[in-house]
Amino acid sequence: MISFISPAVADGAVAGSPDGGFINLVLLVGFVLIFYFLMWRPQAKRQKEHKALLESLTKGAEVVTNGGILGKVTKVNEGYVVLEVADGVEMNFQKAAVAAVLPKGTLKSI
């Protein structure tokens, strides 16, 4: 088995280029920057917008939930919101389940 090893490899380590570590560092920093701008930053922006949307919920706003249920806000608590989904039918939802606020009059046009 030893006869298959080349004498050049068996003598010692092959000398690498002196700037090999610098190139690896530049590539690592480049990947971190790409990951930041393509993943972390847009996600943080969406979370900030959703938090502002939840804080702006008021009675009478027309919203859609993550499950696709449309309703009109009748009560807003600290962590929950009560939606009127039909005449006389109210349902409780967590505030985080609200996906978007609809323009006024959307429920009547549907």
C-alpha positions as CSV (number, residue, x, y, z in Angstrom):
1,M,0.0,0.0,0.0
2,I,2.9,2.4,0.7
3,S,4.2,1.9,-2.8
4,F,1.2,3.7,-4.2
5,I,2.0,7.0,-2.4
6,S,4.0,9.4,-4.5
7,P,7.4,10.4,-3.0
8,A,6.6,14.1,-3.4
9,V,3.5,13.7,-1.2
10,A,5.3,11.5,1.3
11,D,8.1,14.0,1.9
12,G,5.9,16.6,3.4
13,A,3.1,19.1,3.0
14,V,2.8,20.9,-0.2
15,A,3.5,24.6,0.2
16,G,0.4,26.7,-0.3
17,S,0.2,30.2,-1.6
18,P,0.7,32.9,1.0
19,D,-2.6,34.7,0.2
20,G,-4.8,31.6,0.4
21,G,-6.1,32.5,3.9
22,F,-6.9,36.0,2.8
23,I,-9.0,34.8,-0.2
24,N,-10.9,32.4,2.1
25,L,-11.6,35.3,4.5
26,V,-12.9,37.5,1.7
27,L,-15.2,34.7,0.4
28,L,-16.5,34.1,3.9
29,V,-17.3,37.8,4.4
30,G,-18.9,37.9,1.0
31,F,-21.2,35.0,1.8
32,V,-22.2,36.6,5.1
33,L,-23.0,39.9,3.4
34,I,-25.1,38.1,0.7
35,F,-26.9,36.2,3.4
36,Y,-27.6,39.4,5.3
37,F,-29.0,41.3,2.4
38,L,-31.0,38.5,0.9
39,M,-32.4,36.9,4.1
40,W,-32.1,38.7,7.4
41,R,-32.8,42.3,6.3
42,P,-36.0,41.7,4.2
43,Q,-37.4,39.4,7.0
44,A,-36.7,42.1,9.6
45,K,-38.4,44.6,7.4
46,R,-41.5,42.4,7.0
47,Q,-41.7,41.8,10.8
48,K,-41.5,45.5,11.5
49,E,-44.3,46.3,9.0
50,H,-46.5,43.5,10.5
51,K,-45.9,44.8,14.0
52,A,-46.9,48.3,12.9
53,L,-50.0,46.9,11.2
54,L,-51.0,45.0,14.4
55,E,-50.5,48.2,16.5
56,S,-52.7,50.2,14.2
57,L,-55.7,47.9,14.4
58,T,-58.8,49.8,15.5
59,K,-62.5,49.0,15.8
60,G,-64.2,49.0,12.5
61,A,-61.2,48.1,10.4
62,E,-61.8,45.4,7.8
63,V,-59.1,42.7,7.9
64,V,-58.1,39.3,6.5
65,T,-56.5,36.6,8.7
66,N,-53.8,34.2,7.8
67,G,-56.5,31.5,7.3
68,G,-58.3,33.7,4.7
69,I,-61.2,34.7,6.9
70,L,-62.5,38.2,6.2
71,G,-64.0,40.2,9.0
72,K,-64.6,43.5,10.7
73,V,-62.9,44.3,13.9
74,T,-65.3,44.8,16.8
75,K,-63.0,44.6,19.8
76,V,-59.2,44.9,20.2
77,N,-57.5,43.5,23.3
78,E,-53.8,43.3,24.1
79,G,-53.2,40.0,22.4
80,Y,-56.5,39.2,20.8
81,V,-59.0,40.8,18.3
82,V,-62.7,40.0,17.9
83,L,-63.9,39.9,14.3
84,E,-67.4,40.0,13.0
85,V,-67.3,37.5,10.2
86,A,-71.1,37.6,9.4
87,D,-74.1,39.4,10.8
88,G,-74.2,38.5,14.5
89,V,-71.3,36.0,14.3
90,E,-68.1,37.1,16.1
91,M,-64.9,35.1,16.4
92,N,-61.8,35.6,18.5
93,F,-58.4,35.6,16.9
94,Q,-54.8,36.3,18.1
95,K,-53.6,39.6,16.8
96,A,-50.7,37.8,15.0
97,A,-53.2,35.9,12.9
98,V,-54.2,39.2,11.1
99,A,-52.4,39.2,7.7
100,A,-53.6,42.5,6.2
101,V,-56.0,45.4,6.6
102,L,-58.4,45.8,3.7
103,P,-59.7,49.1,2.3
104,K,-63.0,50.3,3.7
105,G,-66.0,48.8,1.9
106,T,-64.3,45.6,0.8
107,L,-66.6,43.3,2.8
108,K,-69.7,44.9,1.3
109,S,-68.5,44.5,-2.3
110,I,-67.8,40.8,-1.8
